[in-house]
Amino acid sequence: MIDWILANCLASLLFGTPVLGGSTTPAAGVTLWLPLFVFAVMTAALLVLFGTTVGKRLVGIRITATGERNWPWPVAMVVRTLLLCLALPAVVYDRDQRGLHDRAAGTVNQRL
């Protein structure tokens, strides 16, 4: 949630889009997707570089590889982020409480 709020604020600063939507301009359809785009880029970049995002760092969580997939770290983080942006893989989880986006990327959340 922290990362999503941050992405909305960044999209508002960078592109001048309203943080909570509500625009009735013809380009409103495009501007609704800008926060999601900013979220995806921000999340993937921070996970590739640091293994954590601003929100995860604030609550003391990092992402680590489990060894299930033999993918390079940047590829795993991009796959994880793209699936997270779909939302459904994040709310469907297995018996180990791992979301499908983590399962597909071969990652797990760990406490710092």
N, C-alpha and C positions, 0 to 999 in steps of 0.2 A: 504494500500500500504506500509506503514511504517513497519507493522508487517511482510509482505511478504518479503521485502528487508532484514529485520533482520533475518528471518528464512533462507533465502538463504545464508547469510553470516555465520550464525551458522552452517548450513549444510556443508559449505565449510571448516570451521575450524574443525569441529568434524570428518568429513568423507573424507575430501580432494577432494570433488567433485567441479567441476568448477561452479562458481556462475551463469554464463549465459549459461550453457550447452555446447554443441559443442563437446563432447567427442565421439570418434569413437571406444572405446574399447568394447569388448563383454558384459561387465557389464554396459554399458551405459543405458540400459533400466531400470535397478534397480536404478542407480544413479539419473535418472531424477525424481524419486518419493521421494527421500530423503528430498528435501526441503519441499515438501508437508507434509511428515510425521513429520518433525521438526516443521512446522507451526502448525499442528494439536495438537501436544503434548504441545507446548509452549502456544498456545491460550487457550486450555482447562485448563491447570494447572493455568495459570494466572487468568482466569475468575473464576475458583473455589475458588482460594485463595483471590483475591483482587477485583473481579468484573470488572476488566479492564485489558487491555493489554498495552504494552509499547506505541504502536501507538495510541490507544484510549486515554491514559493518556496525551500524548503530545498534542492532539487536544481537550482535555477536555470532553471526553465522557465516560460513564460507562454503564454497563448492569444491569438492575434490573428486577425482576420478576413482572408480571402483575397479577398473581393470577388465570390466565386462566387454568393452569395445576397444578395438585396437586403433582408434582414430587419434590423429593429432589433437592436442588441446584446443586450438582455435576452431577446428571443425566441430568438435563436440560442443563447444560453447555456442556456436552459431546455430547448430541443430537444436540445442536445448532452448535457446532464446526464441527461435521461430516457432517451436511447438508451444512454448509458454504464451506467445502472442495469440495463439488460437484459443486459449483459455480452457478448452475441454480437456486436454491432456493434464492440465494442472489440477483439475478437480476430480479426476479419476485416478485412483491410486491402488497399489497392490497391498498385500498383507503386511509388508514391511513399512507401510506408510510412505512409500516413495511414489511421487507423481509419475505419470507415464512419460512426461517430458524428461525427467531425470532417468527413468528406466531406459528410454530410447537412446539417450546420450551417454549412458554409462557413468552417471554422476550421482553423488549423494550430498546432502546437506550435513555439515558438521559444525559443532560449537567451536568457537575460537578458544 
